[in-house]
Amino acid sequence: MSDFATRRRMMVDTQVRPSDVTEFPIIEAMLTVPREAFVPRDRIEAAYVSEHVPLGGGRVLLDPRVFSKMLDALDISNADLVLDVGSGLGYSAAVIARIAEAVVAVEDDETRASEAQSLLSEHHADNVVLHEGPLDAGAAEHGPYDVVIVEGGVETLPDTLCDQLKEGGRMAVIFMEGELGTVRVGRKYDGEINWRFAFNGTAPVLPGFTKEEAFAL
């Protein structure tokens, strides 16, 4: 089967809409951006399955349900500057670019970052800046940001990312505790992030976001 446009619509109709994601900009973006272009060549046939797609090195492209519900919870507008942490081959940044004013996509793997840059250019995501560097460092030089989204699991959230969020800004994070995960959305007030539960979801923990093991005698 190679009719990716049909599969894209099926993804939206069977994975996104049933998850109570109905905002037109999100639906339109996920119907438009060719997900199959942003996965490894040997994973193309899995691009539209209802699970995370491995990118290599323990990294994944978030499954459509988790990703779309995070976008919905963040309520991104066309006036927002978004920091997309762990953008992989650029799919998330390409989708968000159709909703936000601009996106700064952070990727720590040189090969992935180079491929993502080419793919984003090929698919006319001209309002995306690709930033290569440690995921937990974000991209302070382009901030502060109205929205921060982390494309993977987090055991501990670095202050560096919280510091790059504007006052009143929103952040979506998949907090992992063992095999269990919850997606929470935080809003920054008086320099502090106030979190609320959004939905249950899991993802592999990103490098730089693991909890340090406590030393025991």
Secondary structure by P-SEA (a helix, b strand, c coil): ccaaaaaaaaaaaccccccccccaaaaaaaacccccccccccccccccccbbbbcccccccccaaaaaaaaaaacccccbbbbbccccccaaaaaaaacccbbbbbbccaaaaaaaaaaaaaaccccbbbbbccccccccccccccbbbbcbbbccccccccccccccbbbbbbcccccbbbbbbbbbcccbbbbbbcccccccccccccccccccc
